[in-house]
Amino acid sequence: FWLKHPTMAELDVGREARGEAPTGEIPSMLDTFQFDISHQELDRIVGEMEEMFNITPVEWMKAKDMLQFLVGCMGYEDEDEFEDAIHCSFDTFIRALPNCECKEEAGVLLFRFKKLVGDPKPTRLTLRVAAREDLWRVLLRSADCVIRIPELEFEVQAEYKRCIDSVYNHLIAARTGLETYCRGGTLQAEEMEKVEETITQISGLLDLDQAFTCIVEDPTGASCFKPMDGVLVEDM
């Protein structure tokens, strides 16, 4: 079964609103960071950061300067309100983004967005999801990549827009897409039964009823997990 990724408007449901966050503490490997904001808000923040960085004539930018810019352009009252909204410090937020590189100079955090160099390199990333920590890994999926779960014979087609979120929330998005598909009223009874079965199976993956494999196939090679520990990287 394959799924075309739903629009961002269809996914404007935070994990907290769904009440579906896994129990327990967020793994320290992600520096206590979790994407506990809506897909749209996360996408907007990263989009504003990329646009601002691209028009700033510096190789490395101060995280503090970017924070001040975001507070102003996104309508937050102050830096504290912004950090309350993302449920962590801005420094932690930047360090968790797979498409950012960070360094410190004189105690000041600097960052830059990674640039693709050379020709695109089709790449397959394979992650064995066997623990809660794996569900909370951050996955940057490029606009062209496909996500496959072989245990379910399930595939999420390219979204044609870069998306950064936890593995858990990517699965939530896939399930939401299927639920929207079911509500469309175009499925025959047999087709509906198969889709509903897949929805139930994805819910089982979210609860980690069993270990499973997350395969990311990207013709551009731009997708990545963070952390990449234990991820099998192969040329396609």
C-alpha positions, 0 to 999 in steps of 0.5 A: 500500500502506498500513500501520497503525503497529506498537505500541511493543512491536513496535518495541523494537529500537534502530538499533544493535542492528539494525546499520543506522545509515548510515555517516559522521558525524552532520550538524552541522545536528542539533548532533551529536545522533541518536536512538541509543536505543530507541523506547520509551526515547525515548518514555518520556523525552519523556513524563516531561518533558511530565508534569513540565513540565505540573505545574510552575508556571513558563513556562520550566524549567531544563534542569538541573532536568529532568535531575535529575528524570529521573535520579531517576524513571527509575532512573539512577545519576547524570547521567553515566549518563543522558547516556551512555544518550542518547549526548549531553548533555541540553542537546543532547537538548532542543535537538533536540526539535522540540516544545521551545523553548529560550533561555539566561539568564545561561548557563543553558539554559531550555526549554518545550514548544510549545503549540498555539494557536487552531483546528487547521490541517490542514497538509501537510509535504513533504520531499525526502530527497536526502542523509544529512542529510535522513535524520537530520532529526528528525520529530515526528509527531502522533497524527493524522498520516499519512506518505506515500512517493509513489514507493512508493505507500506510506502509514503510517496515524495511530499515535494517539500522538505520536512523535518520531524521525529520518526514518531511524528512522520508516522503520525502524519502518514496515519493522518493521511490514510484517515483523510483518504478514508473519509474521502468516500471513494473507497470500495468496502474491500479497499476500505478494510485494507486501509483501516488495517494499515491504520491499525498497524501504524498505530501499533508501530507508534506503540512499538508493539514490535520492532520495525524497519524505516527505509528512506530512499532519496534520489538527492541524498539530502535526507538524514537522521539525527543521530545517525548512529546505527543507520545503514547508508547505501548507494542506490 
